[in-house]
């Protein structure tokens, strides 16, 4: 059976120094070359991006447009794409060998899939380290399993591939979303089609300068302790724009909080956003107490009843200690519990070994 055709959409802005490696990583894929189209959308670069891309000749479709932000560039690319599958690639990232074949096989196996995403390998340019990217695998029809909305975290652009037909009601992306616009279709597509997570590393995500800071659901990429307050505020403002746009799409398309999946989606993003707000402006004791109760209730499906009870018992600490001291207390208690659990585990394993050896 012929694999589905793929358009690799590369959006770029002043990444001439990286883009040739990105393109080469696509051209070297073990996938039929007549089934791949490479589309580069240059969002107004002022460096040598155009000269570097034009060296490839007709193998690359290159489009230059005035700078309009990420949503504008993605919309332009989606409109030009002709492949059944659209695989996104940031100009500073790289596809690993086998990426397109693996993604195409997944879409081919399940015609209902709207999106496939996968694990990443982080390439820290400053130290030249390559580390496994934190990844939570969430697959299936999340409309039928709304609690999974709390686990589903949009991954960076280069880990994402869409079935082009599934994007019809999600594009154009609102163009006032100038950064992190890829999160908009990634977060919303579970309301339209099933998704699939591939647990293999299929892309190298290059971390350099400040490119790791914008991701909200993956905020661990940034060093929170070193991040200036103004940077945090700017990042939070960007996420407010994205979240407001997603809420509007849900409303415009007839989705309401009465639907469990919608309620879970909105609660998840609201809790994550509040957590980031607290890093900028510490909440009052009552507000933080109510937040802890709400958070614990929302995530109860993924916790043991003992851990849920523990969180409820600890929540009143917020009323007496306030936000910062409660955070420290929580951290200490959790570390203490982990230490006791490890100790008990060692004791139980030793007893189990002695029992099995002596009971034969």
C-alpha positions as CSV (number, residue, x, y, z in Angstrom):
1,X,0.0,0.0,0.0
2,X,1.3,3.5,-0.9
3,X,2.2,5.5,2.2
4,X,0.4,8.8,2.6
5,X,2.1,11.9,1.1
6,X,3.7,14.2,3.5
7,X,4.4,18.0,3.5
8,X,7.1,19.0,5.8
9,X,6.4,22.6,6.8
10,X,9.4,24.5,8.1
11,X,8.7,28.0,9.4
12,X,11.6,30.2,10.0
13,X,12.7,33.7,11.1
14,X,16.3,34.6,11.1
15,X,17.5,31.0,11.5
16,X,19.7,30.9,8.5
17,X,22.5,29.4,10.6
18,X,20.4,26.4,11.3
19,X,18.1,25.9,8.4
20,X,20.4,23.8,6.2
21,X,20.7,21.1,8.9
22,X,16.9,21.1,9.2
23,X,16.4,20.6,5.5
24,X,19.1,18.0,5.2
25,X,17.5,16.0,8.0
26,X,14.4,15.8,5.9
27,X,16.1,15.0,2.6
28,X,18.0,12.1,4.3
29,X,14.8,10.4,5.5
30,X,14.2,6.8,4.4
31,X,10.9,7.6,2.9
32,X,10.0,7.8,-0.8
33,X,11.2,11.1,-2.1
34,X,8.2,11.5,-4.5
35,X,6.0,11.3,-1.4
36,X,7.7,14.2,0.4
37,X,7.2,17.9,-0.2
38,X,9.3,20.4,1.8
39,X,7.8,23.8,2.2
40,X,9.8,26.6,3.8
41,X,7.9,29.7,5.0
42,X,10.2,32.6,5.8
43,X,8.5,35.0,8.1
44,X,10.4,38.1,7.0
45,X,14.0,37.0,7.9
46,X,16.7,39.7,7.5
47,X,19.6,37.3,7.6
48,X,20.9,34.9,4.8
49,X,18.0,32.4,5.1
50,X,16.8,32.9,1.5
51,X,20.3,32.4,0.0
52,X,20.8,29.2,2.0
53,X,17.5,27.7,1.1
54,X,17.6,28.6,-2.6
55,X,20.8,26.5,-3.0
56,X,18.5,23.5,-2.9
57,X,16.7,24.5,-6.0
58,X,13.4,22.9,-6.9
59,X,13.6,20.3,-4.1
60,X,12.3,23.0,-1.7
61,X,9.3,25.3,-2.1
62,X,10.4,28.6,-0.6
63,X,8.1,31.4,0.3
64,X,9.1,34.8,1.7
65,X,6.4,36.9,3.5
66,X,6.4,40.0,5.6
67,X,6.9,39.3,9.3
68,X,3.6,38.5,10.9
69,X,4.4,36.1,13.7
70,X,4.1,32.3,14.1
71,X,0.4,32.0,13.5
72,X,0.7,34.0,10.3
73,X,3.5,31.7,9.0
74,X,1.7,28.5,9.9
75,X,-1.5,29.7,8.2
76,X,0.5,30.5,5.1
77,X,2.1,27.1,5.1
78,X,-1.1,25.2,5.8
79,X,-2.7,26.9,2.9
80,X,0.2,25.9,0.6
81,X,0.5,22.3,1.9
82,X,-0.7,19.5,-0.4
83,X,0.3,16.4,1.5
84,X,-2.2,14.2,3.3
85,X,0.0,14.6,6.3
86,X,1.6,17.9,7.5
87,X,4.7,17.4,9.6
88,X,5.9,20.5,11.4
89,X,9.6,21.3,11.8
90,X,11.2,24.4,13.4
91,X,14.1,25.7,11.4
92,X,16.5,25.1,14.3
93,X,15.5,21.5,14.9
94,X,16.3,18.2,13.2
95,X,14.4,15.1,12.2
96,X,16.0,11.8,13.3
97,X,16.3,9.0,10.7
98,X,13.1,7.1,10.3
99,X,10.9,9.9,11.6
100,X,8.6,10.3,8.5
101,X,8.3,6.6,7.9
102,X,7.2,6.0,11.5
103,X,4.7,8.9,11.5
104,X,3.3,7.9,8.1
105,X,2.8,4.3,9.3
106,X,0.9,5.5,12.3
107,X,-1.5,7.6,10.2
108,X,-1.9,4.8,7.7
109,X,-2.7,2.2,10.4
110,X,-5.5,4.4,11.8
111,X,-7.4,6.5,9.3
112,X,-9.3,8.3,12.1
113,X,-6.1,9.8,13.7
114,X,-6.0,13.6,13.5
115,X,-2.6,14.1,15.1
116,X,0.6,12.1,15.8
117,X,3.2,13.4,18.2
118,X,6.3,11.9,19.8
119,X,9.2,12.1,22.2
120,X,12.1,14.5,21.6
121,X,15.8,14.5,22.2
122,X,16.9,17.9,23.7
123,X,20.2,19.2,22.4
124,X,21.6,21.7,24.8
125,X,23.9,23.8,22.7
126,X,25.7,25.4,25.6
127,X,26.9,22.1,27.0
128,X,26.5,20.0,23.9
129,X,24.4,17.5,25.9
130,X,21.6,15.5,24.4
131,X,19.0,14.5,26.9
132,X,15.7,12.7,26.8
133,X,12.8,15.2,26.8
134,X,10.2,14.7,29.5
135,X,7.2,13.0,27.8
136,X,3.8,11.8,29.0
137,X,2.1,9.5,26.4
138,X,-1.5,10.2,25.9
139,X,-3.3,8.5,23.0
140,X,-6.9,7.8,21.9
141,X,-10.2,9.7,21.7
142,X,-10.0,12.1,24.6
143,X,-13.6,13.1,24.2
144,X,-14.4,9.6,25.5
145,X,-11.8,9.8,28.3
146,X,-11.9,13.4,29.4
147,X,-9.7,12.8,32.5
148,X,-6.8,12.4,30.0
149,X,-7.0,16.1,29.2
150,X,-5.2,16.7,32.5
151,X,-2.2,14.6,31.3
152,X,-2.1,15.7,27.7
153,X,0.7,18.4,27.4
154,X,1.2,20.0,23.9
155,X,4.8,19.2,22.7
156,X,7.1,21.5,20.8
157,X,6.4,22.2,17.1
158,X,8.9,19.7,15.7
159,X,7.2,16.7,17.4
160,X,3.8,17.3,15.7
161,X,2.2,16.0,12.6
162,X,-1.4,16.5,11.5
163,X,-3.7,14.8,9.1
164,X,-4.4,17.9,6.9
165,X,-8.2,17.2,6.6
166,X,-8.5,17.3,10.5
167,X,-7.2,20.9,10.5
168,X,-10.1,22.4,8.5
169,X,-12.0,23.9,11.4
170,X,-8.9,24.9,13.3
171,X,-7.3,27.1,10.6
172,X,-6.6,29.8,10.1
173,X,-5.1,30.2,13.5
174,X,-5.9,33.6,15.0
175,X,-3.0,35.8,13.8
176,X,-2.8,37.9,16.9
177,X,-1.1,34.8,18.4
178,X,2.4,35.8,17.3
179,X,4.2,33.2,19.4
180,X,3.4,29.6,20.5
181,X,0.6,29.5,17.9
182,X,1.3,25.8,17.3
183,X,-0.2,25.1,20.7
184,X,-3.6,26.3,19.4
185,X,-4.3,23.4,16.9
186,X,-2.3,20.9,19.0
187,X,-4.4,21.5,22.2
188,X,-7.7,21.7,20.3
189,X,-7.5,18.8,17.9
190,X,-8.5,16.2,20.5
191,X,-12.0,17.7,20.3
192,X,-12.1,16.7,16.6
193,X,-10.2,13.5,16.3
194,X,-8.2,10.8,18.1
195,X,-4.5,11.4,18.7
196,X,-1.5,9.1,19.0
197,X,1.7,9.4,21.0
198,X,4.8,7.6,19.8
199,X,7.2,7.0,22.7
200,X,10.3,7.1,20.5
201,X,12.6,10.0,20.1
202,X,12.1,11.1,16.4
203,X,13.3,14.7,16.5
204,X,16.2,16.7,18.0
205,X,15.0,19.8,19.8
206,X,17.7,22.3,19.8
207,X,17.9,24.5,23.0
208,X,19.8,27.7,22.5
209,X,19.5,31.3,23.7
210,X,16.0,31.8,25.0
211,X,14.1,29.5,22.7
212,X,13.2,27.2,25.6
213,X,11.3,29.8,27.6
214,X,8.0,30.1,25.8
215,X,6.6,26.6,26.4
216,X,4.1,26.7,29.2
217,X,3.2,23.1,29.5
218,X,6.9,22.3,29.2
219,X,8.2,25.1,31.5
220,X,10.8,22.8,33.0
221,X,12.9,23.6,30.0
222,X,13.6,27.0,31.5
223,X,15.4,27.5,34.7
224,X,12.6,29.1,36.8
225,X,15.0,30.2,39.5
226,X,17.1,32.2,37.1
227,X,14.2,33.6,35.0
228,X,13.8,37.4,35.5
229,X,10.4,38.5,36.6
230,X,9.8,40.5,33.4
231,X,10.4,37.4,31.4
232,X,7.9,35.5,33.4
233,X,5.4,38.2,32.9
234,X,6.0,38.3,29.2
235,X,5.6,34.5,28.9
236,X,2.4,34.6,31.0
237,X,1.0,37.3,28.7
238,X,1.7,35.2,25.7
239,X,-0.1,32.3,27.2
240,X,-3.1,34.4,28.2
241,X,-3.5,35.2,24.5
242,X,-3.4,31.5,23.5
243,X,-5.8,30.4,26.2
244,X,-8.3,33.1,25.4
245,X,-8.2,32.1,21.7
246,X,-8.8,28.5,22.5
247,X,-11.7,29.3,24.8
248,X,-13.2,31.4,21.9
249,X,-12.8,28.5,19.5
250,X,-14.6,26.2,21.9
251,X,-17.5,28.6,22.3
252,X,-17.8,29.4,18.6
253,X,-17.9,25.7,17.8
254,X,-20.7,24.8,20.3
255,X,-18.5,23.3,23.0
256,X,-19.6,24.1,26.6
257,X,-18.5,23.3,30.2
258,X,-21.4,20.8,30.4
259,X,-19.3,18.5,28.3
260,X,-16.8,16.6,30.6
261,X,-13.9,16.9,28.1
262,X,-14.4,20.7,27.8
263,X,-14.6,21.1,31.5
264,X,-11.5,19.0,32.1
265,X,-9.6,21.0,29.3
266,X,-10.6,24.4,30.8
267,X,-9.8,23.4,34.4
268,X,-6.4,22.0,33.4
269,X,-5.3,25.2,31.6
270,X,-6.8,27.4,34.3
271,X,-4.8,25.5,37.0
272,X,-1.6,25.6,35.0
273,X,-2.0,29.3,34.3
274,X,-2.6,30.1,38.0
275,X,0.5,28.2,39.0
276,X,2.5,30.5,36.7
277,X,0.7,33.6,38.1
278,X,1.8,32.6,41.6
279,X,5.4,32.6,40.5
280,X,5.0,36.3,39.7
281,X,2.6,37.5,42.4
282,X,2.2,35.3,45.5
283,X,-1.4,34.6,46.2
284,X,-3.2,35.4,49.5
285,X,-3.5,32.6,51.9
286,X,-7.2,32.0,51.2
287,X,-6.7,32.1,47.5
288,X,-3.8,29.6,47.7
289,X,-5.8,27.3,50.0
290,X,-8.8,27.2,47.6
291,X,-6.4,26.6,44.7
292,X,-4.9,23.6,46.5
293,X,-8.3,22.1,47.1
294,X,-9.3,22.7,43.5
295,X,-6.1,21.2,42.1
296,X,-6.3,18.1,44.3
297,X,-9.9,17.5,43.3
298,X,-9.1,17.9,39.6
299,X,-6.2,15.4,39.7
300,X,-7.7,12.9,42.0
301,X,-8.1,10.3,39.3
302,X,-4.4,10.1,38.9
303,X,-3.5,9.9,42.5
304,X,-3.8,7.1,45.1
305,X,-6.5,7.8,47.7
306,X,-3.7,8.1,50.3
307,X,-2.0,10.8,48.3
308,X,-5.2,12.7,47.7
309,X,-6.0,12.5,51.5
310,X,-2.5,13.7,52.3
311,X,-3.0,16.7,50.0
312,X,-6.3,17.6,51.6
313,X,-4.8,17.3,55.1
314,X,-1.9,19.5,54.1
315,X,-4.0,22.2,52.3
316,X,-4.9,24.1,55.5
317,X,-1.2,24.8,55.9
318,X,-1.7,27.5,53.3
319,X,-4.0,29.4,55.7
320,X,-1.4,29.4,58.5
321,X,1.9,29.6,56.5
322,X,1.1,31.4,53.3
323,X,2.2,30.5,49.8
324,X,6.0,30.4,50.0
325,X,6.3,28.6,53.4
326,X,3.6,26.1,52.4
327,X,5.5,25.3,49.2
328,X,8.6,24.6,51.3
329,X,6.6,22.5,53.7
330,X,5.0,20.5,50.9
331,X,8.4,19.9,49.4
332,X,9.8,18.7,52.7
333,X,6.9,16.5,53.5
334,X,6.9,14.9,50.0
335,X,10.7,14.3,50.3
336,X,10.1,12.8,53.7
337,X,7.4,10.5,52.4
338,X,9.6,9.4,49.5
339,X,12.4,8.6,51.9
340,X,10.2,6.5,54.1
341,X,8.7,4.7,51.1
342,X,12.2,3.9,49.8
343,X,13.3,2.7,53.2
344,X,10.1,0.6,53.7
345,X,10.6,-0.8,50.2
346,X,14.1,-1.9,51.0
347,X,13.0,-3.5,54.2
348,X,10.1,-5.3,52.6
349,X,12.3,-6.5,49.7
350,X,14.9,-7.9,52.2
351,X,12.2,-9.6,54.2
352,X,10.7,-11.0,51.1
353,X,14.1,-12.3,50.0
354,X,14.7,-13.9,53.4
355,X,11.2,-15.5,53.4
356,X,11.6,-16.9,49.9
357,X,15.1,-18.3,50.7
358,X,14.1,-19.8,54.0
359,X,10.7,-21.0,53.0
360,X,11.8,-23.4,50.3
